[in-house]
Amino acid sequence: MNQLTDLGIAAIRDGVRLGKFSAVEVADAFVVKVAQAKPLNAFLVETPEHALAAARAADTARAAGETLKPLAGVPIGMKDLFCTKDVATTAASHMLEGFTPPYESTVSQNLWDAGAGMLGKLNMDQFAMGSSNETSAFGNVISPWRRADGSNAPLAPGGSSGGSSSAVAARLCPGATGTDTGGSIRQPAAFTGISGIKPTYGRCSRWGTIAFASSLDQAGPMARDVRDCAIMLEAMAGFDAKDATSLQLDVPQWERGLSGSMAGKRVGIPKEYRVDGMPEEIEALWQAGIDWLKDAGAEIVEVSLPHTKYALPAYYIIAPAEASSNLARYDGVRYGLRDLPDGAGLQDMYAATRADGFGPEVKRRIMIGTYVLSAGFYDAYYTQAQKVRTLIARDFDNAWASCDLLLTPTAPSAAFALGEKSADPLAMYLNDVFTVPSSLAGLPAMSVPGGLDKAGLPLGLQIIGKARDEQGVLNAGLAIEERAGFTARPQAWW
């Protein structure tokens, strides 16, 4: 049974179709493993009944000779940012503690329609605000990895999709949903040695996904390898009339289009991404990635993205501004937490509810966002940040004149210890230095594992593509995956 949990999405799907094992056997194996991994704190809610019901449906369909659905027999984890009908959805915040949606998000419904089952809701940074999964109101998620030097310091799984990355890396589920606002799929994927793709903004519906920054948030898959990400993304994506930003495009057959050949492709290396103080190991990995893509047939060219240095400042104006607006709805009136002190009036209830319901990082970003949107500072900060965003997007457009894809590191370091950066918000925000620019431009970008650092921890490489060219990004990721030969996995200690 335990060996079934070592299988990825494609292997489970194909094994169920061929009758090598039943979907119920797979679901049972993962349900047991989830229950045994509580020290990781990756799951906020376990839903074995959902996973087993989907598995039984798959086995019944196969026995009847019916054509199986694309994800029949595949149990997955669902980030707690996606509303799931009749299953608690909290965005890892006390503000929504006890909230049970009466409806299903479009992304989760698409996955259930494709035959997937849900093992549970995954822990995350509160309202998706964080880079280390230390802001959850329900405790830190812990990475399944440990440093090879013998130190037993618990490590960050990345954020905000840290529950997803930890669960996939620990073989608690073969795949999981994530969301990426400024790097929250790619950075945790890099920290835990898995793959994750943020598709083009609008590929996956945002309807029923709890909002952080509406012009940036995008759902995507996190899985063991590139093929599994392609399979899962096909099921997640699609036009949704309920989301005004949804792209009205057919979903490509990304799995069928996978190819590790980069013949005829030009890959750009942005010179501005060579930041001061970059660890030698990151530099070495980047060069290895360049060599792998050359070996796959790509031509390597240097490109310039001159406004890259302004991406983080612009992001940390725009994202908090949108968060301030989106989180204004949590006031204790309609749903979620209500804190009503004795003798309190309406304003007192608002203040008490928001003070008790939101964590320190969420409050920090709300205050920043409210400040930059205020009458005296809107033009000085928010308007200027939006202009910079336009310039960053233009930089990418100019780069596409000389290349088809970009290759960069995913994160400036391997995973750090929990607590190591939590006292310094600026140091924490710098984790997004390589991922934020493509988010501001709405471009597809993917992280794939490339190797280990000297402490035995995973390091990731990022591929950025043109808008709507997920196939190109996936193919470049596959080319790296085939040549990197990354097979390292965390050793169970939990």
Buried (B, 14 or more C-beta within 10 A) or exposed (E): EEEBBEBBBBBBBEBBBEEEBBBBBBBBBBBBBBEEBEEBBBBBBBBBEBBBBBBBBBBEBBEEEEEBBBBBBBBBBBBBBBBBBEBBBBBBBBBBBEBBBEEBBBBBBBBBBBBBBBBBBBBBBBBBBBBBBBBBBBEBBBBBBBBEEEEEEBBBBBBBBBBBBBBBBBBBBBBBBBBBBBBBBBBBBBBBBBBBBBBBBBBBBBBBBBBBBBBBBBBBBBBBBBBBBBBBBBBBBBBBEEBEBBBEEEBBEBBEEBEBEBEEBBBBBBEBBEBEEBBEBBEBBBEBBBEBBBEBEBBBEEBBBBBBEBBBBBBBBBBBBBBBBBBEEBBBEEBBBBBEEEEBEEEBBBBBBBEEBBBEBBBBBBEBBBBBBEEEBBEEBBEBBBEBBEBBBBBBEEBBEEBBBBBBBBBBBBBBBBEBBBEEBEEBBBBBBBBBBBBBBBBBBBBBBBBBBEBBBBBBBBBBBBBBBBBBBBBBBBBBBEBBEBEBBBEEEB
